[in-house]
Amino acid sequence: MLKARNIIFIAVCLTLFCSVFIYKAADRVHILPDSMSGVTRSSLEGRAYQELPKLSRGSFNKGTFQEEFETFMADSFPSKDNALLANAAWQRNMIAAANVPFGFKVYPTFWNSIRLYDPEHKQLFFTPGKATDKQKEIMINLANSITQLSQNHDVRTVIYVPNTSNSCSVNPAVDYVSDPTTMEILDKNFFSQFSHDKIFTMYPRYNTVAERQEHYYQTDFHWNIHGGYAGYVEIIRALGFEPCVPVEALSFEEYGLRGTDSRVGLYFYNDDDYIQDLVFDYPAFSTYLDGEPFDRTPKRDSIFNDQKIATLGYFGPNLSSILTYVQNVYDEKRGNLLICADSFIKNIEPMFVPHYNEVHIIFPVEFSKSIDLDLYIEENNISDVVIVGTPEKFFGSTYATFFSIDE
Amino acid sequence: MVFSSSVFLFAFLPIVIGVYYFANRKIRNVVLLAFSLAFYAWGEPVYVFLMIVSILANWTAGIAIGKAEAATRRRAFLVVALLIDLGILGFFKYQGFLADNINALAGSTLVPNLELPLPIGISFFTLQAVSYIIDVYTKKVTPQKNLLNLGMYIALFPQLIAGPIVRYETIEEQVNNRVENLDDFTSGLRLFIIGLAKKVLLANNVAILAESMMNASPSDIGFIGAWAGIVAYSFQIFFDFSGYSDMAIGLGKMFGFKYLRNFNYPYIAKSITEFWRRWHISLSSFFRDYVYIPLGGNRVAKSRWLLNIMIVWGLTGLWHGAAWNFVLWGLYYGIILIFEKLVWGKLLERLPRIIQHFYVIVLFIIGWVFFRATSLEHVGGLLASMFGLHGFTGTMTFWELHAWEYWPLFIICALASTPVIPWLRKHIENYISKQGGGHPVKFEAAPLKGNEHPPLAGLDPSIVLATGRRGLVFTINTLVDIGLVVLLVFSIFAIVSGSFNPFIYFQF
């Protein structure tokens, strides 16, 4: 009996040690279920799996071959995404147990994770950043640059800051950390710098997590279509227009959203969070990327997949070139709009089209070319500028660099 | 290559097991040597040649010492071999340290710091080579005539890069005539899994807190952060190193080698003297046998004896790292040991056990401050925080420290630092023995001698013969095996997740 026990134990362990070989062999002879066969990409990590690296003396001596081979072996583990989730799950359960005597409303999704889980609302939050004097300096300089831009070209400028999870007041962790970077700090140090009557600053306010959840995803830091629409309404009203009204609401409830926070936080649930969209009766328009025709319609392929998992790839990627929406019928009464924004703009981009002849969109974070904003505004007859970005874009150097003005 | 890597678990290990057991017994040592060199070359593609040079030098010196008749010639060969071994170690490990200190004393750059990368495991395989050559000189062992066999001993991958320091005399017989069997293989595999789980599930996770607290400014983390950080580090270093030793001993067993245990529940010691009989046993016994005793040990004048102790502990500190904090850490233990021998040792023995444990825990935790700190200023800052000089939580909030997330893991670590599993096992065995009319099993949870074989996972099968309780024993042992498989699965999950995975003892 002891011998049998030993043999079974060895067999099980060696099977686990050989799991990569067995998995690769099974994949080669096509006996795996479709969901496990030919997997070349991790939806969780958002990257392509490492392929078998090529061995060369140089790569071996440098250690790059060894690093890539290590990644290759780890990536080749069967159903690796589930291994990641299981590893995070036991850690999260330990943290949840540790939290019992303290009763904190949020805790990390695994040890060392900066994503926080609010079990009461099934909401993922970000750990708030730390406010520093350097940030204040950055914000003052940025405010000066934007004011100068607006004054130089006599354009109306709206600055809209979505209420992201790390800076919003309903994030319980805002009360748990010292010197958090909150919207109030942005208000005090950035918005207060503007006195020019053609610059409008705004951000949404929520009193409870539940209230905020109507506008933001639970598994992603972005706003959902309702949050985006609310932002659009505020922006467009500030610019003196009446907002468009949706004619239909789409809801993809059967496809659970695997948002960035759930992927990075390794906490995936798909029951409560899903993609929604609004349909408008837009006037005919065309889209261009750097002057070339470009398809910017929502990518429904990322919704309708076999695994019933959706990502926000539905709204398309951030772009490194200038995206332009052009109404097919020109009206001289309409002006042109320049939007400088981050990914929050993506689900509301076309909503601005009915109000302008042209809508130019630049993603400063991804923008790969140099641009003279003054010249661009002049050459394209820009009448209004909209700046949208998470608070971090204003706390950090991203926008400060993009909008910096040569003295 | 590290044991807790995907390459090792999913490629190297199954291949080496397969090739080894399919190979003819006559060439199994060659198989192990080839795989060991490949194992080392994976992490050190260039320094593998340094190790080959070390093997050749020690093999030649061993043969020469063995053949030499005259004592002077034997001694000359010994000195040459030691100069080569310690010269290599000194050059690669201490050149920068020496250069920096000489330059600091001189006030100018007299000696350039070559900033050589430290060859992985050099401190371990060098001491193994030194023990071999000294044992040949003292005729404890006969010189290994087969170069490949000596090469396999020095380069054997299980203990190559982080110990234990396996003396040649321990496995001399096994190098030439070992017998592998199913029981040893399974027992080794179980020990390997226990070690892997210690490393991956305990050490790596407490390391997150330890790193975070130790890398922060002591004034930011305050009393709670400093204590949580250093307690986490105490668990990290224990489970990291003892886990690695378990894996090494287990792997050795899988290939028919029987290594001595390297850790024997050091954190339950009741004095620092006892602590060092339980911690890194292969290193402390190396310094005892190859440095302390040759210096005269305690059979000399009292002042010389005290000097011998301080020399040994200074060297022990220096072996751990080329930095003054390591030397201080070694001397700190030297001083405590002297005080235990001369001042409060007898008093300590009379105190209640709980106070003895408290005394040891506080001292080794403070010891780890010297060990982990990055500079003497850092030592001062951490100690100040530990004594509350930077407030309860420093400039951070309690939540922000994240220490609160780890207390269940600390409890698991604390339990796993004690012989609770052997204790439980023996009590179950006693219970079964009594039920079956057998004699109670003599229980010694954590024997002091330090060279006992690590316990097998599960109940002693011989108990079946004594009691006839086959079903119960089988059930318990099967449950233990299932538990071990679960540990292995979760360890694999952590490894493929690419979790935080530092090996502390690689830097030595």
Contacts between the chains, C-beta under 8 A, distances in Angstrom:
chain1	res1	chain2	res2	distance
A	1	B	470	6.9
A	1	B	474	5.9
A	2	B	183	7.8
A	2	B	461	4.9
A	3	B	182	6.5
A	5	B	474	7.2
A	5	B	477	6.3
A	5	B	478	6.6
A	5	B	481	6.8
A	6	B	182	5.4
A	6	B	183	6.7
A	6	B	185	7.8
A	6	B	186	4.1
A	7	B	182	7.3
A	8	B	481	7.8
A	9	B	186	5.8
A	9	B	189	7.2
A	9	B	190	7.6
A	9	B	481	4.9
A	9	B	484	7.6
A	9	B	485	7.6
A	10	B	182	7.8
A	10	B	185	6.7
A	10	B	186	5.9
A	10	B	189	6.3
A	12	B	485	5.6
A	13	B	189	5.7
A	13	B	193	7.2
A	13	B	485	7.0
A	13	B	488	6.3
A	14	B	14	6.6
A	14	B	17	7.4
A	16	B	485	7.7
A	16	B	488	6.0
A	16	B	489	6.9
A	16	B	492	6.4
A	17	B	9	5.8
A	17	B	10	6.3
A	17	B	13	5.6
A	17	B	14	4.7
A	18	B	10	7.5
A	18	B	14	5.0
A	19	B	10	6.8
A	19	B	492	8.0
A	20	B	6	7.7
A	20	B	10	4.2
A	20	B	11	7.4
A	21	B	10	7.4
A	21	B	14	7.1
A	60	B	45	5.6
A	61	B	45	4.8
A	61	B	46	6.7
A	63	B	45	7.4
A	66	B	1	7.8
A	66	B	7	7.4
A	66	B	42	5.7
A	66	B	43	7.4
A	69	B	7	6.0
A	70	B	5	5.9
A	70	B	6	5.7
A	70	B	7	5.1
A	73	B	6	3.8
A	73	B	7	5.2
A	73	B	10	5.1
A	73	B	11	6.0
A	74	B	6	4.1
A	74	B	495	7.2
A	74	B	496	4.5
A	74	B	498	6.3
A	76	B	10	7.6
A	77	B	6	7.1
A	77	B	10	7.3
A	77	B	492	7.4
A	77	B	496	4.4
A	80	B	496	5.7
A	83	B	492	7.2
A	83	B	493	4.3
A	83	B	496	5.0
A	83	B	497	6.4
A	84	B	493	7.5
A	84	B	496	7.5
A	84	B	497	4.8
A	86	B	490	7.5
A	86	B	493	5.1
A	87	B	490	7.2
A	87	B	493	4.2
A	87	B	494	5.2
A	87	B	497	4.4
A	87	B	499	6.9
A	88	B	497	7.6
A	90	B	490	6.6
A	91	B	205	7.1
A	94	B	405	7.7
A	94	B	408	5.3
A	94	B	409	6.1
A	95	B	405	4.8
A	97	B	408	5.2
A	98	B	404	6.0
A	98	B	405	5.0
A	98	B	406	6.8
A	98	B	407	5.4
A	98	B	408	5.2
A	98	B	409	8.0
A	99	B	404	7.4
A	99	B	405	7.5
A	102	B	404	5.6
A	104	B	399	6.1
A	104	B	404	8.0
A	107	B	405	6.8
A	108	B	402	7.3
A	108	B	405	6.7
A	111	B	205	5.7
A	111	B	208	5.0
A	111	B	209	7.6
A	111	B	405	6.5
A	111	B	406	7.7
A	112	B	208	4.7
A	112	B	212	7.7
A	112	B	500	6.9
A	173	B	399	7.4
A	176	B	397	5.9
A	176	B	399	3.7
A	176	B	400	6.6
A	177	B	396	7.9
A	177	B	397	5.9
A	177	B	399	6.8
A	177	B	400	4.9
A	178	B	395	6.5
A	178	B	396	6.0
A	178	B	397	5.3
A	178	B	400	6.5
